[in-house]
Amino acid sequence: MMLRCSKSLFTVQAESIAATEITIPEKMLKFVSHDRETPTKKDPGARRREFGEIYAKFADDHATAQAARCSQCGIPFCQNHCPLENDIPDWLRLVAEGRLKDAYEVSSATNNMPEICGRICPQDRLCEGSCVIEQSGHGTVTIGAVEQYITETAWEEGWVMPVRPVIERPQSVGIIGAGPAGLAAAEELRKLGFQTQVYDRHDRVGGLLLYGIPNFKLEKEIVKRRTQYLEKSGVRFFLNFEVGRDAALGELRAKHDAVLIATGVYKARELACPGIGNRGVIAALGYLTASNRKGLGDQVPAFENGDLNAVGKNVVVIGGGDTAMDCVRTAVRQGAKSVTCLYRRDRANMPGSAREVANAEEEGVIFEWLAAPKAILGASDKTTGVRVARMKLGDADASGRRAPEEVSSADFDIAADIVIKALGFEPEAIPQLFGVPDLKLTTRGTLHVDPATMETSLPGVYAAGDIVRGASLVVWGIKDGREAAAAITEKLFAAPPRAAAE
């Protein structure tokens, strides 16, 4: 005879634990009495009219209540599924106990940009997606929002202090790329007193954090504040600096004791169908960069003439990742007439954050699942639409995912004045750009490194982030930057500094 249990295993466990004197803090395990709550989110109608962040910061009492929902698992799956292995249960407990400064110290010990990760990480695919209490039907702990709350409070209270090394070391490190990997490495190296110089091709620090991610996910003042913190910590930035144009890699190697390549990947994957050369077919990064530059007050001719401006236009975005979601939601805010996203697989197989898809739907974006572009309609000087093939999912391919297959005689057309290619990014030809043909690449075109040391085929030259990993998440870039800094530190500690070139 099977007995029907009226309570979930987790509920019974939590009530049993709460009734005994054990090590779980009294303030925790509140998921049985407090529902999951996210910070206040702006109404979709208001969001469509402006580019500000859509979520407010948690109020103190709400953050405390949400942190207290943590079950303090013996095996913290949230931590295990965080690329940085952040001590999430510990800082949740500290927030629940009102020890916010301690929570910040724990959070920032493993993450160089917790306020940024709290905003833009796809928590539903990482820490929150692995939260144990989700299995009990109580809803995951809102880890990302609490992480953001901790560090924003730290900034407000003046707890975020510039790095002050115990000693200043004579060795210098040159970092190529001021994105997440480069910035994380720079901070870690400055903590140990190394002279750290960062070179970047753009006119501002931040890379994709600044130019690739829209304000409604990450306002630029947040990136600027982090940049100023690094400058006050002694990191020197050289902007509008292109390796291969302003200096060859060999010159930087002669100048520094070690060099880290953290350029990221910027080359757009191409769309293979007729009409891709039509005016109105544009790359996602160019589109997002133009929008972000306008928000920063820059003059952007391609925006002003309408090429990179969606106002009053039918927009079709091709792709299913987070970049595609950034594009569709940007087009909505620019005042597009209609915005449609084409993705060749179904919703369950979409690689982007489910949270971002839901936000886009709330804001009026139309999703065409199991749909792939077959041709761009119009002429060389004007795009008028997209011919779309209806797809179905067939057998699994080499990646283990079911491969999309075209359904015969099921084509349809969608009106489009702008078609945005958001198919992902590939590495640029770094050996040619940097003037170092001996720099070894992988078969994917990324930089080949020794996985144990992150050193490339050139002695003293290291690499980290997307240029090694391939296009990935900001949090992985931070992890790689930290690991590269550790590897460089070990090497420099073992060898005396060499004389710098004049």
N, C-alpha and C positions, 0 to 999 in steps of 0.2 A: 504494500500500500504506500503510495507517495503522499507525503505531507506537503501542503501548500504553505510556503513561507510568506508572511505578510510584510516582512522587512528585508531590505537588501542585506547582503553579507557585510557591506561596508558600513551600513547604518548600525547594525548590531555590534560590529567590531568597535565603532566609534563610541557607542553608548557604554559598552563594557569598559573600554579604556578610560573614559571620562569618570567612571565610578571607582576607579582604583588609583592608588598612589604610585605612579610610575614616572618616567622621565619626560613624557610628553608635556610641554608647558600647558598650564591651565587655560591660557587664552587661545589655544589652537583647536583644531578639529571642529570648527563652527560650520562646516558645510552642511551639517544636519539641521541647522537652525537658520542659516543665512543663505539666501539664493545668490546665484552668480549675478554679478552686476558689472557693467562696463561704464566708463565715464560717459557723461552726457554727450550725445551726438547731435550735431546741428540737423535741422529739418532739411530733407533733400531739396526742397525749393530754394532755401537759402544757400545751400551748398552750390547749386548750379550757377549762382550769380557772383561767386567770389572764390578766390584761390586760398583762403585761409585754412589752417588745419581744421578738420571736421570734428575732432574729439577735444573736449575740455580736459584740463588736468583734474584728477581725482581730488575731491575735498578730503581733508584730513581724516574725518571720521569714516568716510566711505572706503578710503584706502586701507585703514586699519581693519575694518570689518572684512574686506575682501581678502587681505593677507591672512587673517585669522581662519579662513576657510581651509587652509592648507592642512593636509592630513599627516605631514611630517613622516613620510614613508621611510621604512627601513632601507629600501632601495629606491633612491630618488630618480625615477625615470625622466622627470623633467630636466634634471641636471645632466643625465646621461645622454639625452637627445639634444642638448645645447652644444653647438660646435665649440664654444668657449668653456664648456663645463662649468658654467656659473653656479655658485653655491646658492641656488634658488631657495631651497627650504630654509636655509639659515637666515637669508635676508628677509624672507617673508615673516619668519618668527620675530625678528627684531622689529619689523614694522608693526606687527600686532602688539608688541610690548611697548611701543612708543619710543624705541631707541633708534631714531632715524639716522643720527650721525654714524652710529655703529653699522647700520644697514648700508649706508653709503660706502663706508670703508670696505665692507665685504663685497659689495657689488662692483666697485671700481677696481678691486684687486685683480679681477680676472677679465675685465672689459674696459677698454680705453674709451669707449663711446656708449655708455649705457643709456643715456637719454636719446641717442639716435637709434640704437637697436630696439629700445622700447617702443619707438614709433613705427619703424619700417620693417622689422623682422616679421616673417610669416609665422607668427607663433602657433597658428593652427596646424602648421606642418612640422613644428619643432617642439618646443617645451610644452606648450598648452595641449598640443595634440597627443602628448604622452602622459598627461596628468591622470593619475590613478582614479581620482574621485569622479572623473567623467564616466568611468565604467559603472558607477553606482547610480547614474541617472541624475546626479546633483549638479552637473555642469562643471567644467574645468575652472581652476583658479585663474583669474585674469592677470597672469604673470607680467605680460608686456606693459600693461597700464600701471601696475605697481612699480615696475622697474623705472619707468619714465617719471613717476611721482617721486621716487626716492632721489633721483639725481636733480630734478628740477628744484626740489626742496633744498638740496645741497647748494645749488647755485644761489638760490635766494638767501640762504643763511650764511653764505661766504665760506662754506667748508671746502670748496674746490680751490685748492691752492696750487700755484705754479710749481713745477718741479724744481727742487733745489738740491743738486747732487752733493753728496758728502765731500767728494773731491772732483776737480776738473781734470780729465785725462787728456793727454796730448793727441791721442789718436782721433782721426776724423773719419766719418762715414758719409758718403754721398748717396742720396736716395733719389731715384728717378721715378717721379709720380707722386702726386699729392692727394691720392685717393685713400680709401680706408686702410689698405695694407701698408702703404707708405707712411701714413700718419701714425698708425699704431706702432710701427717699428721705430719711428722717430722718437716717440714719447718713451718707449722702453729703453732706447739707447741713451737718451738724455738722463734718465733716472740713474744711470751708472756713470755719468759724467763725460760721455763721448761727445766730441764736437760734431754736430749733426746738421747737414745741409740738404735741403730738399729742392729738387729741380722739377719744374712742371711746365708743360707747353701752354697752359691756359693763363689767363690774366688774374685768376683768383684761385685760392686754395680750396680743395674739396673734391675735385674730379666729378664723378657721377653723383656724389652727394649734393653737389651744388647745381650742376647743369643737367643731370639726367633724371632726378627725382623731383616731382612737382611740389609746390608749396603746400598743397592740401594734405600731403603726407609728411613733409619735413620743411618747415619754414626756414628760410636761408639764414635768419639771425641765429638759429641754433648752430649751424655750421660755422658761421662767422665767430661766434663766441668760443667754440672749440679751437678755432684757428688762433685767436688772440691768446688763449691759454697756452698753446704750444709756443707762440712767439715769446711770451713772457717767461716760458721755461727754457729759452735759449736756442730753440730750433730756428735756423735761418732758412728763409724761402727765397728762391730765385725763380720768378715767374716769367711768362712769355719766353721760356728757355726750351729750345728743342735740341735734344742730343742728335748729332748728325748735321745740324745747321750751326748752332752756336758753339758747340764743342763736340769733338768725337768722343766716343766712349773711352778710347785710349787716354785721352787727356784727363778725364775724370778719374780713371784708374791711377794715373800718376799723381794726381792731387790728393787722393784719399787713401786711407789704409784699407778700406773695403767699400764696395759699391753694391747697392741693392737695386735691382730693377723691379719696379712695382707699377708698371704702366697701365695695367688693366687691358681689356680688349675692346676695341672701338669699331672694328670693321663690321659693317652690317652684312648679314647673310642675304643673298639675293633671292628674289622671287623668280621662278622659272616658268614664265607663261608669256604669250604674245601681249604686246602693248606696255611692257614694263618701262619703256623709254618715254612714254607719254608725259607731257607736262601735267603735274598733279599727282604723280606717283613719287612718294618721298620716303626717306628713311626715318625710322622712329626717333633715333637720337638727334638728328638734325631738327626734327619738329619739336622735340622736348627742349632742346637747348635754346631754340629761338624763343619759346614761350618763357623759359626761365630767365633768359637775358632781358626780355621785356619787363618781367617782374622786378628785375634788379635795376631797371632804369636805363638800360643800354639802347642804343639805336640799332635796329635790326632791319635792314632794307628788305630782306626776303619776307619778313613779316608784314612790313608796311605795304608791299605791293601785292599781298594776298597769297603768295606762294605757300607760306608756312602759317597761315592764319585761317582757322576754320569757320569764322563768323558767316552765318547765312548759308553754309554749304552742307551738302550731303557727304558724310565722312564714312569711309569703310576702313577698318583696321584689321589687318591679317596677322593672326598670332594668338597664342593662348597663355603667355607668361605674364609676369608682373609688369614688364615694359608695355605690353599691349594694354593692360588695364590703366597704366599711367596715361597712355595716349587717348583712349576713349574718354576718360574722365576729364582730361585737359580740353578735348574738343567740345565736350558739353559746356564747360565753363567759358570757352571762347564764343559761345553762342551759335554752335552748329545747328543747322536745320534738322538733321537727323544723324545719329551715330550708330553704326552697326559693327559688331565684332564677328569675324569669321574664324571658326576653329575647326580643324579637320577631324578631331575626335569628339567624344561626348563630354558632358560636364564633369563626369566622375574622373575622367582622365586628363583634365586640364592641369597644366603644370603650375599655374599661378595660384596665389592665395585665394582660398574660398571666401575669405572676408572681403577682399578687394572686388571679387566678382559680385558679391551681394551689394556692396556699396555702389558699384557701377549700375546695377539693375535698379536700385532705388533712385538713382539720378537720371534714369530714362534711357540707358543704353540698351539696344536690342542685340541679343546674342543669337547667332545662327550656328547651332552645334552641328557636327558632322557635315561641314561645308568647307569646300576648298576652292580658291580662285582658279578659273580655267583660262580666262583672258581678261585683259583690261580693255574696256570699250572706249571708243572715241577716236582721236587722231593725235598726231605728234604734239600739237599745240594745245590739246584740251582733252581731259578725261571726262567721260560722261557716265561710266558705270562699270560694273564688274559682272562678268558671266561666271556663275558659280556652279560647281559640280556637287551634287548631293553624294555623301559618302556613307559607308557602313564599316563596321569594325570586323575584320577578318581574323585570321590566325595570328598568334603572337610572332613578333619578329625577333631579331637577334637581341634586342634590348629587353625582351620579356613582355613588352606591351603589345596589345592587339593592333595590327597594322590597319590603317584606313584604306578602304578600297572604294573605287568610284561605282556609283549606282548608274547603270546605263539609262539613257533617255529621261534623266531627272534634272537636267540643267535648269537654272533660273537666273534672271538678271536682277541686279540691285543698282539703283541710281547712285552715282558717286561723282563728286567733283574733286575730292581728294582721296587717295588710297595710301594708307600708311603701312609700310612694311615693318612689322615687329616680330621678326622670325628669329631673333637672337643675334649674337655677336661672335666674331671670330678674331683671332690675333692678327695684328699687322706684321709685316715682314721685318722684325726687329734686327736681324743681322745686317740687312741691307740699309735700313734706316740709320742704324748706329755705326755703320762702317766697320763691322766686325764679322766677316764671313765665317770665321771659325767658331762662332757661337752656335752651339748645337741645339737643334730643335727636335721635338717629338713628331710623330706622324700626323698629329693634329695641328702642327704649326705652333704649339706652345713651347716655351723654353724648357729644355731638359735640365733637370737638377738632380743632384744626389739626394734621395729622400731623407737620408740621415742628417745631412748638413745644409740642404737647400742651396748648395754651391753649384753654379753652372759649370760648363766645360772650360770656362776661363777662370783661372785661379784668382781668388779674392773678389769675384763677382757673384753675387747671390741673386735670387729671384723669388718673388712671393706674390700671392694673390691670383687674380684671374689670368695673368700672363703665364702662369704655370698650371693652374687648375682648369682654366677655361671659364667662360662666363658663369658666374655663380652669385651667391648672396653676399651682402656687406659683412655679415657676421663671420663668414668664412674668410673674407679678406682680412679682417681684424685678427683672426686666429693665425693666419699665415704670416702676417706682419710681426706678430709677437714671437712666433717660432723662429722666423728669420733673424730677428734681433737677438734672440738667445744664441743662435748658432754663430752669428758674427761676434758676439761678446766672447764666447768660448774661444774662438780662433784668435781674437785680438789679445785676450788675456794670456794666451800661450806664446805670443810672439811679440818682440819689441817693436815699437813704432818705427816706421821707416821715414826717411827724410822726404818732405813734400816737394813736388816740383815747383820751380819758380813760376 
